[in-house]
Amino acid sequence: MTFHRAHLRAATAVLLGAAIAATTPLAAFAAPAGSPAAHPGGAETITTSATVDQPLTQKLGTYGDTAGRWTGADSAYSVPLPGGKIAWLYSDTFLGTVNADHSRPTDSPFIHNSIVVDDHGTLTTHTGGTAAAPESLVRVPGGDEGQDWYWFGDGTVEGNHLRVSLLEFAKTGTGSFDFAFQRTAIASFSLPSMRFEGITQRPAGLVEWGSAIYEDGGYTYVYGVEDLGATKYLHLSRVRTGHLTTGSWQFWTGSGWSADESTSARIMSGVANEFSVTKFQGKYTLVTGDTTEALSAKAVMYRSDALTGPFLNKTVLYTTPETSGNVFTYNAKAHPELGDRDTLLVTYNVNSFDTADVYSNVDNYRPRYVDVDVRITG
């Protein structure tokens, strides 16, 4: 294994953020409209309490320990499938077995994306290649996995197809931090077989589209991140429902919608590369790791009356206990199909800057699952 997603992106945010911000053309996007401080959405009073979701922790932990297939990954988006199934979308993924002492063999296969389908408690891992020689489920056409790869974003179901956002990255040199975002694409899988159908490319641009997807009012809303390292900006696009791979995308300008991606507005900063936007207790609710602090242990929530924001009333949902020394956490998000009216099921990823940690204990590279009880008044 030559690198981990979280090592690259989290470390880059801390060490290279200032340099990236200084060299990236900031004028490429429109400024957000208005002042969020004046928005009435901040009037809510919110109290929270959180506990580990034991059923999910045990189910996926037992599968990782005993199935001889998936042993850990990051991202952890979930997409409800027809028939009550759940597709867990993962990016960098370890495969193979787990040792009796809960360590990970140092020769464990490592790929850049996978999907685990939960069919009413029966889990199945989908990858490319073969069981003996696994490969990423989706590979860049004509690419070399060591030089050019896809990480997964959020997904959605359109008819008998699962659509999954793809973020293409490529190495730009020999150093650990020599890599760059290339473009966004969409992978399609037939349902229920999960057969890979192909890739629909998107035009190259600076926004990593697919950080969150939300279906509402005849549109598929696709959120993205303009990643400048230490600073990350939220953007929003939309396309007619059912036409993610075939329709014309529009981009929120701060005051309306445009077919010109260069007019896309920065809605807010402080989001992670992965997050969620859902309708929860009457408002649009954004859950993310707090990137206003370097390598923050906080999963936070923002609220808005509109999908376009502004997102206000920042509330800490959970402070991750794993964050200490070389171990860090990142990319918190909510999963509405796994919560209820009063509870957000929140996942986050765990990793370490010391690669030895992810081998000595498999839990140092596995998602976590937390139930957050949210009480809102006002």
N, C-alpha and C positions, 0 to 999 in steps of 0.2 A: 504494500500500500504506500503510495507516495504522498497523498495529502487527504485532508478531510475538509468538507465544505465549511464547517463551523470554524476550524482553525484559520482558514483563509479569510473568510468574510468578517468574522468578529475581530480577529487580529488586525486585519486591514483597516477596519473602522477606527481602531484605537491608534495604530501606528502611522497610518498613511492618510488619515482623514483630512488633515490640514493641507497636505500636498494635492490630494485629489480635488478638494474644494477650490484650490487656487488655480487649477489648470482646466477644470470643466467649464464649458460655456454656459454660465448661469442664465444668460439672457434668452436662452432657447425656449423658455416657457413663460406664459402669462402669469402675472402676480395674482394671488387670490383676491377676490372682491370683498370689500367691507371689513369691519373689525369684529372678530368673533366675541369680544368681550361684551358687546351690546346685545347678544342673542339671548332670548329668554330661556333657552334650554338648560342654562346653568343653574336654574333655581331649584332643582331637585335636591333633596336630602337623601343620601345613600349610605346604608350600612351593610357590611358584608361579613360573612364568616365562611371559612373554607376547611374541607376535610379531604383526605385522599380518597379517591374512588376505588374502593377495594375490589369490586367485581371486575372492572376493566384491568386494573393493575395485575390481578391474579390471572385472568384469562390470557392476556397477551404475554405476561411474564412466563407463565407455564408453557405456552406455545414456543416462546423463544428458547426456553431451557431444554425442551424435550423433543421438539419436532424434527431436529436435524436439518433445518432449512433457514428461516429468518432468525437472526439473533440480536438485531438492533438496527436502528436507523434514525434519521432525523426527518424534519418536515412534519409528517403525521397530519395531513389533511384528511377529512372524512367526507365521503359523498354517499348519501342514501341511494341505493339501487332498487329497481323494481323487485317486489316480493319480500321486502323487509331486510334485504342484505345491506351491508355497509362495505364500501371500498375504502381502505386506508391507503393513502398515497404517500409514498416515502421517497426521499432523495437518497443521499449516500447511505448505503445499506451493507451491513455485514451478514454473511450467510454461513452455513455450516453447523457445527455443534458447539456445545458449551461443556467445559470441563466440570468435574465433580466439585471442585472448589469454587465454582461460579466465575472462573476466569475464561477468557476467550483465546483459543489457539492462535498463535501468531501467524499461522498460514491460512487463516480464515479468508474465504473469498470476499472481495470487496467490490461493489458495483455502485453506479451513480443514481439508479432509480429502480423502484419495484412497487408492486401493489399487493397488499394482503386483503383478500375478501373474507369477510365474516358472514357466513351463511347460517344465522341462528345458532352461533356457537362453534361451528366448524370452520376453521381457518385454513386458507389456501394461499400460498405465496406464488405470485406470478413474476417471472423474470424472463429475460432472453437466454439464448444459449441452451445448455442442457444442465441437468442436475449435477453432472460431474464437472462441467465447465461452464458455470453460469456467466451471463453477461447482463448488462443493463437491459431493462425491458424495452426501452426506447433509446436508440443510438442515433447520433447525427449521421445522416446519409453520407457515405464516403469518408467519414471521419475516423480518427484514431482516438480511442477512449482515453489514452494518456494525454492527448493534446486538445480534444474537442469533445464536449459532453453536454447532456441535458440534466438539469435539476427540475423536479416537478413543482408546479404551483398548484392552485386550487383547481377543482373540476366541477362538472355539472353533467346532468343527463339530458339528452335531447332524443326523444323517441326511444329507439333501440340502440342508442349509442352513448357511451361514456366519453366525454370530452375532457381532456386533461391539459392544463397549461404547461408549456415547456419553456424553460429559460436556457438558452444556449450560452455556454461559456467556453473560452479557449485560452490555452496557454499562450503567452506573448514572449516568454523567455525561459530561462532555466531556474530562476529563483522561485522560492515558495510563494511569493506574492505576485509573480508575473502571470497574471490572468486577467481577462476582461470579458464583460458581458457583450454578447454579439447581437442577439435578437430574440424575439418571442415567437413561439409556434404553438400549434394545437395538435395533440395526439388524439386519435379516435380509436375506440375499441367497440366491437360489436357486443351486444348483450343478448342473452346471458352468458355467452361462451367466453367473453373477455379476449376474443381474438383481436390482435392488433391489426388495424385497417390502414393506417398511414398517418402522414404528417401534413398539416396545412401550415405553410409558412406565413408569418406576418412581416410587414415592412420593418427594416432595421430602424431603431430609434434608441433614445436614451432611457426610456421608461421600461422597467421590467413588469410587463402586464401579467396579471394572474395571481397577485398576492392574495386576493380574495375575490370571490364571485358571489353575486346575489341576484336571484330572479325576482322581478317585481313589475307588475303592471304592463306586461307585454314586452318587457326588455330584459336582457341579460346584462347586468352591470358588472364590469370587470375593473377592479381596482389595481393600481400598479404603484411602483415605487421608483422614484428618481434617486438613485443611490450615489451620494457623493462621499461615502465613507463615514465620517463622523456625523454627518447630517443626511437625513433621508426625508424626502417629501412625498406625500400622498397625492396621487392623481386618480382620475376616474374616466372611464369610457363606457360606452354601451352599444349594444347591437340588438336587433329584434330577436325575441325569444325563438329558439329553434334554429337560428341562423348564425351560430358562433363561427362556423367555418366558411360560410358562404355569403353572409350579409356585409353591408357597409358599416364600419364602425364610426361612432361619433365620440367627440371628446369634450369634456366639460371645461369651459373657458373661464369660469368664475361668474358668468352671467347668462350663459346659454350653451348650446351644443354646436359643435363645428366638425366638419369632415377633415379638417386640417390638424393633424396631431401636434404640430409645432405651437398651436395656440392652447394646448392643454395647461390648465392652471395648477399651481401648487396649492392644494387645499389646506395642508397643515404639515408640520414637521414632527419628529418624535416617534414615528412609526418604525417598526422593524421591517425586514424584507418579507416576512410572512405575518399575517394577522387574519382577523375575521371581521366581517360586518354582517350583522343579523338584526332582525326585528325582535326586540325583547322588552316586555313590559311597556309597550306603547311608543317606543322610540328606536331609532336606528342606533345600534350599539357596536362600537368598534373595540375589540380586545386585541392587545398587542404587548410585546415586551417593551419596556420603557427605554427608548434609545436616546432620551435626553440626558442619560447618565451612561458613562462608559461601562460596558459589561454589567448592566444593572441586573439585580436579582428580582426586580419587580415586574409582575404582570399587572397591567393597568387597563381601565375601561374608560371610554369616552362616549358621550351621548349626543344625539342630534335629532331634530325634527325632520331632517331631509337626508336623502342618500348623498347629496352633494355637500353636506356639512352646513355650517361649521360644527365640528365635534368638540364638545365642551365638557366641563365638570369631570376632569380627570380624577379617577378613583382607583386606589390600589386594591386589587382583588386578592393578591397572594404574593408573598415574598418567598422565593424558592430556597429551601434549606440546604440544597446541595452546593450552593455557590460558596466556594472557599478555596484558597490556594490556587492551584491550576484548573480546578473544576469550575465551569461556568454554565449558565443556562441561557436560552434564547428562544425567539419565535413563538411566544405564547399566542394561542388562538382559542376561540370557543367553537363548540360543536352543537348547534341547536337541536339536532335530531336526537341527541343523547342527553339533553337536559329536560327541564320542564318549565312551567310558567315562572317559578321562583328561583330556579337553579341554572347556572351556567356550567356546563362541563368544559373545563379548560385543560388543554394539553400544553406542554412545553418540552423543549429538547435539552438534553444534558450532554456535555462533552468536556474535554480537558485539553489544555495546551501541552500537556505531557502525554504523548501518544501511549506510553506504557500504561497509563491509567485505564484506557479503554480496553486493554487486554487483560489487566490484572483483575478487573471486575466488570462484568458485562453491563451492570447497571449504570456505569459511567458513560455509556453510549446507548441509551434507551429513552423513549419518551416517558413522561409522567402524566398522570390523569388525576385531576382535582375537581371536586364538586364545590362550587362557590354559591352559597345562598345569598341572594341579593334582595334587600328590602329597600324600596324606593317610596318616598313621600314627596308631595309637592308637585 
